[in-house]
Amino acid sequence: MRLKRRNTPSQSSRRRSPPRRRWSDSRLLRGILPLLPRLLLVAVVAGSVAWVWRAGVIANLAGEAEASFWAASVHAGLAVRDVTVEGRVRGEPESLLAALGVERGDPILAFDPHAARERVMALPWIASAEVQRRLPDQIHLRLEERNPIALWQHQGRLAVIDQHGQPITNTRPGRFINLPLVVGEGAPAQARNLVALLEREPDMAKRVVAAVWVSDRRWNLRLEGGVEVRLPEFGAEEAWSQLAELERQQGVLDRDVAMIDMRLPDRLVLRSVTGRLPTPPSRSGTDT
């Protein structure tokens, strides 16, 4: 007996479901394009917020880590205990400490010697400075101060002049009334040479009230009692020493003299206070 296969409905006779609706690529693109600017804006804002949040977190973490490091270094003994200064004569300690910018107990590893030196160099009295960090707990400051050598009278004001002919700012001239007084344009640049000239004869230097720089080439000295001494442009040192010798031997400054002109190489020219011309001594020290 042969078995017969049961007949089944053919595939063509099955009921087909309706096809799904699909967007074509071009239609999808047309739908997205109007929204693209908004999508880009949202993406940029979201990215910026995320970056700022991450940066803030990182900065906070870094700040906390740094603070912890300095605290640990202080706990380990690396803290400022002493500040020593070498070479200070006139500079005020308070100003130096403020310029260093350090206090006792600060972490010494956080101290910046180079930045501190720049602040110290800005102080009026400082010519040069060296700042050292000496572990574990000391800051050392080595100074060279500016040396005041004269007072400069200019345009009705007084200024303290250093060894290089530069005014020392923020300084009270009244503290240095014992210094020579120089007058005239260009006098500060010549003050160092003047001081060296006067020091050749200390006793005579004590009698100098002021020195006037004349025509940018020579000095007129005003002495106690109103006597004016006109020094030559060349050979001023020798003329000053000769005047001192004449004073020791003949007391020329005790005569009736208002002016002593030493610009001539072989003689003195004297001008009397009363108008009567005194007998002028020679430059060699003997009366003529």
BABA-831984 format. One line per 2 residues: number of its first residue (from 1); their letters; for each residue x, y, z of C-alpha. Coordinates in nm, 2 decimals, always signed. Layout:
NUM = a = X/Y/Z ~ ...
END
This chain:
1 = mr = +0.00/+0.00/+0.00 ~ +0.13/+0.33/-0.09
3 = lk = +0.09/+0.61/+0.14 ~ -0.03/+0.93/+0.00
5 = rr = +0.10/+1.27/+0.10 ~ -0.16/+1.50/+0.23
7 = nt = -0.21/+1.79/+0.02 ~ -0.12/+2.14/+0.18
9 = ps = -0.21/+2.48/+0.06 ~ +0.05/+2.62/-0.18
11 = qs = +0.25/+2.92/-0.08 ~ +0.09/+3.12/-0.34
13 = sr = -0.25/+3.06/-0.18 ~ -0.13/+3.18/+0.17
15 = rr = -0.25/+3.53/+0.28 ~ +0.03/+3.78/+0.26
17 = sp = +0.07/+4.05/+0.53 ~ +0.09/+4.41/+0.41
19 = pr = +0.45/+4.53/+0.37 ~ +0.61/+4.76/+0.64
21 = rr = +0.65/+5.13/+0.56 ~ +1.01/+5.23/+0.55
23 = ws = +1.18/+5.58/+0.53 ~ +1.40/+5.62/+0.23
25 = ds = +1.75/+5.77/+0.30 ~ +1.67/+6.09/+0.13
27 = rl = +1.35/+6.13/+0.33 ~ +1.53/+6.06/+0.66
29 = lr = +1.79/+6.32/+0.58 ~ +1.53/+6.58/+0.50
31 = gi = +1.38/+6.52/+0.84 ~ +1.71/+6.56/+1.03
33 = lp = +1.85/+6.87/+0.86 ~ +1.61/+7.12/+1.02
35 = ll = +1.71/+6.99/+1.36 ~ +2.09/+6.98/+1.30
37 = pr = +2.17/+7.33/+1.44 ~ +1.99/+7.25/+1.76
39 = ll = +2.15/+6.92/+1.80 ~ +2.50/+7.07/+1.75
41 = lv = +2.42/+7.34/+2.01 ~ +2.31/+7.08/+2.26
43 = av = +2.63/+6.88/+2.20 ~ +2.85/+7.18/+2.24
45 = va = +2.68/+7.29/+2.56 ~ +2.69/+6.94/+2.70
47 = gs = +3.06/+6.91/+2.62 ~ +3.15/+7.24/+2.77
49 = va = +2.96/+7.16/+3.09 ~ +3.14/+6.83/+3.12
51 = wv = +3.48/+6.99/+3.05 ~ +3.42/+7.27/+3.31
53 = wr = +3.31/+7.02/+3.57 ~ +3.61/+6.79/+3.51
55 = ag = +3.85/+7.09/+3.51 ~ +3.70/+7.22/+3.84
57 = vi = +3.73/+6.88/+4.00 ~ +4.09/+6.84/+3.88
59 = an = +4.18/+7.19/+4.01 ~ +4.02/+7.13/+4.34
61 = la = +4.20/+6.79/+4.37 ~ +4.53/+6.96/+4.28
63 = ge = +4.48/+7.24/+4.53 ~ +4.40/+6.99/+4.81
65 = ae = +4.70/+6.78/+4.71 ~ +4.93/+7.08/+4.72
67 = as = +4.80/+7.20/+5.06 ~ +4.85/+6.85/+5.19
69 = fw = +5.20/+6.84/+5.06 ~ +5.30/+7.17/+5.22
71 = aa = +5.14/+7.06/+5.55 ~ +5.34/+6.74/+5.54
73 = sv = +5.66/+6.92/+5.47 ~ +5.61/+7.15/+5.77
75 = ha = +5.53/+6.85/+5.98 ~ +5.86/+6.70/+5.87
77 = gl = +6.05/+7.01/+5.99 ~ +6.08/+7.20/+5.66
79 = av = +5.94/+7.52/+5.79 ~ +6.09/+7.87/+5.82
81 = rd = +6.23/+7.93/+6.16 ~ +6.50/+8.20/+6.11
83 = vt = +6.56/+8.48/+5.86 ~ +6.92/+8.61/+5.88
85 = ve = +7.05/+8.93/+5.71 ~ +7.41/+9.02/+5.62
87 = gr = +7.52/+9.37/+5.52 ~ +7.22/+9.57/+5.65
89 = vr = +7.32/+9.92/+5.78 ~ +7.04/+10.16/+5.69
91 = ge = +6.76/+9.94/+5.55 ~ +6.46/+9.89/+5.78
93 = pe = +6.41/+9.53/+5.90 ~ +6.03/+9.56/+5.86
95 = sl = +6.07/+9.66/+5.49 ~ +6.31/+9.37/+5.42
97 = la = +6.08/+9.11/+5.58 ~ +5.78/+9.24/+5.39
99 = al = +5.98/+9.22/+5.07 ~ +6.09/+8.86/+5.14
101 = gv = +5.72/+8.78/+5.19 ~ +5.78/+8.50/+5.44
103 = er = +5.68/+8.44/+5.80 ~ +5.79/+8.20/+6.06
105 = gd = +5.62/+7.86/+6.02 ~ +5.57/+7.89/+5.64
107 = pi = +5.68/+7.59/+5.44 ~ +6.03/+7.66/+5.33
109 = la = +5.99/+7.46/+5.01 ~ +5.72/+7.70/+4.90
111 = fd = +5.95/+8.00/+4.93 ~ +6.07/+8.14/+4.60
113 = ph = +6.42/+8.30/+4.64 ~ +6.42/+8.45/+4.29
115 = aa = +6.09/+8.63/+4.33 ~ +6.19/+8.74/+4.68
117 = re = +6.52/+8.89/+4.54 ~ +6.32/+9.09/+4.28
119 = rv = +6.11/+9.24/+4.56 ~ +6.42/+9.32/+4.78
121 = ma = +6.60/+9.48/+4.48 ~ +6.30/+9.72/+4.45
123 = lp = +6.37/+9.87/+4.79 ~ +6.53/+10.22/+4.78
125 = wi = +6.85/+10.14/+4.98 ~ +6.94/+9.81/+4.80
127 = as = +7.23/+9.81/+4.54 ~ +7.25/+9.43/+4.52
129 = ae = +7.09/+9.13/+4.70 ~ +7.13/+8.76/+4.72
131 = vq = +6.86/+8.54/+4.87 ~ +6.93/+8.19/+4.98
133 = rr = +6.70/+7.91/+5.10 ~ +6.91/+7.71/+5.35
135 = lp = +6.74/+7.38/+5.44 ~ +6.59/+7.28/+5.66
137 = dq = +6.46/+7.60/+5.82 ~ +6.66/+7.92/+5.73
139 = ih = +6.63/+8.20/+5.48 ~ +6.95/+8.41/+5.44
141 = lr = +6.97/+8.75/+5.28 ~ +7.30/+8.90/+5.18
143 = le = +7.29/+9.28/+5.09 ~ +7.50/+9.55/+4.95
145 = er = +7.34/+9.88/+5.03 ~ +7.37/+10.21/+4.84
147 = np = +7.62/+10.45/+5.00 ~ +7.49/+10.80/+5.05
149 = ia = +7.77/+11.05/+4.98 ~ +7.60/+11.39/+4.92
151 = lw = +7.29/+11.59/+4.93 ~ +7.18/+11.74/+4.60
153 = qh = +6.99/+12.07/+4.59 ~ +6.79/+12.09/+4.27
155 = qg = +6.49/+12.30/+4.18 ~ +6.43/+12.39/+4.55
157 = rl = +6.44/+12.03/+4.67 ~ +6.70/+11.81/+4.84
159 = av = +6.78/+11.45/+4.74 ~ +7.02/+11.20/+4.88
161 = id = +7.28/+11.09/+4.63 ~ +7.46/+10.75/+4.63
163 = qh = +7.81/+10.66/+4.52 ~ +7.70/+10.63/+4.16
165 = gq = +7.54/+10.97/+4.14 ~ +7.18/+10.83/+4.16
167 = pi = +6.91/+10.98/+4.39 ~ +6.80/+10.74/+4.67
169 = tn = +6.42/+10.77/+4.66 ~ +6.19/+10.77/+4.96
171 = tr = +6.47/+10.89/+5.19 ~ +6.45/+11.18/+5.43
173 = pg = +6.74/+11.42/+5.35 ~ +6.72/+11.56/+5.71
175 = rf = +6.88/+11.24/+5.83 ~ +7.20/+11.32/+5.63
177 = in = +7.27/+11.69/+5.70 ~ +7.63/+11.59/+5.77
179 = lp = +7.69/+11.51/+5.40 ~ +7.83/+11.76/+5.16
181 = lv = +7.58/+11.97/+4.98 ~ +7.62/+11.99/+4.60
183 = vg = +7.43/+12.23/+4.38 ~ +7.38/+12.25/+4.00
185 = eg = +7.28/+12.05/+3.70 ~ +7.51/+11.75/+3.66
187 = ap = +7.65/+11.78/+4.01 ~ +7.54/+11.43/+4.13
189 = aq = +7.75/+11.26/+3.86 ~ +8.05/+11.45/+3.99
191 = ar = +7.98/+11.41/+4.36 ~ +8.20/+11.11/+4.41
193 = nl = +8.50/+11.29/+4.27 ~ +8.42/+11.59/+4.49
195 = va = +8.41/+11.38/+4.80 ~ +8.75/+11.23/+4.71
197 = ll = +8.89/+11.58/+4.66 ~ +8.76/+11.71/+4.99
199 = er = +8.89/+11.41/+5.18 ~ +9.25/+11.50/+5.08
201 = ep = +9.22/+11.78/+5.34 ~ +8.98/+11.67/+5.62
203 = dm = +9.02/+11.98/+5.83 ~ +8.94/+12.21/+5.54
205 = ak = +8.66/+11.98/+5.43 ~ +8.48/+12.05/+5.76
207 = rv = +8.46/+12.41/+5.66 ~ +8.28/+12.35/+5.33
209 = va = +7.91/+12.44/+5.34 ~ +7.83/+12.37/+4.98
211 = av = +7.98/+12.30/+4.64 ~ +7.84/+12.44/+4.32
213 = wv = +7.91/+12.26/+3.99 ~ +7.97/+12.54/+3.73
215 = sd = +7.93/+12.52/+3.36 ~ +7.95/+12.14/+3.38
217 = rr = +8.33/+12.16/+3.42 ~ +8.44/+12.28/+3.77
219 = wn = +8.35/+12.35/+4.13 ~ +8.30/+12.66/+4.34
221 = lr = +8.32/+12.59/+4.71 ~ +8.14/+12.79/+4.97
223 = le = +8.31/+12.79/+5.31 ~ +8.20/+12.89/+5.65
225 = gg = +8.20/+13.26/+5.69 ~ +8.08/+13.32/+5.34
227 = ve = +8.42/+13.27/+5.16 ~ +8.39/+13.14/+4.81
229 = vr = +8.67/+12.93/+4.66 ~ +8.68/+12.90/+4.28
231 = lp = +8.87/+12.58/+4.19 ~ +9.02/+12.53/+3.84
233 = ef = +8.89/+12.29/+3.58 ~ +9.21/+12.10/+3.58
235 = ga = +9.43/+12.04/+3.88 ~ +9.16/+12.10/+4.14
237 = ee = +9.31/+11.85/+4.38 ~ +9.65/+12.03/+4.38
239 = aw = +9.47/+12.37/+4.42 ~ +9.27/+12.24/+4.72
241 = sq = +9.58/+12.10/+4.89 ~ +9.77/+12.43/+4.83
243 = la = +9.48/+12.63/+4.98 ~ +9.49/+12.40/+5.29
245 = el = +9.86/+12.46/+5.32 ~ +9.82/+12.84/+5.29
247 = er = +9.56/+12.82/+5.56 ~ +9.79/+12.63/+5.79
249 = qq = +10.09/+12.86/+5.73 ~ +9.93/+13.20/+5.69
251 = gv = +9.56/+13.18/+5.80 ~ +9.44/+13.31/+5.47
253 = ld = +9.08/+13.24/+5.55 ~ +9.10/+13.46/+5.86
255 = rd = +9.18/+13.77/+5.64 ~ +8.92/+14.01/+5.51
257 = va = +8.84/+13.78/+5.22 ~ +8.52/+13.71/+5.04
259 = mi = +8.65/+13.52/+4.74 ~ +8.96/+13.32/+4.65
261 = dm = +9.01/+13.25/+4.28 ~ +9.25/+12.96/+4.22
263 = rl = +9.19/+12.92/+3.85 ~ +9.52/+13.08/+3.76
265 = pd = +9.81/+12.84/+3.77 ~ +10.07/+13.07/+3.94
267 = rl = +9.88/+13.30/+4.18 ~ +9.56/+13.36/+4.38
269 = vl = +9.31/+13.63/+4.32 ~ +9.15/+13.76/+4.63
271 = rs = +8.84/+13.97/+4.67 ~ +8.79/+14.16/+5.00
273 = vt = +8.47/+14.18/+5.20 ~ +8.52/+14.56/+5.26
275 = gr = +8.64/+14.63/+4.91 ~ +9.00/+14.67/+5.03
277 = lp = +9.21/+14.42/+4.84 ~ +9.43/+14.22/+5.08
279 = tp = +9.78/+14.12/+4.99 ~ +9.74/+13.80/+4.79
281 = ps = +9.97/+13.51/+4.88 ~ +10.13/+13.31/+4.60
283 = rs = +10.02/+12.96/+4.50 ~ +10.36/+12.85/+4.64
285 = gt = +10.27/+12.96/+4.99 ~ +10.47/+13.28/+5.02
287 = dt = +10.34/+13.64/+5.01 ~ +10.38/+13.84/+4.70
END
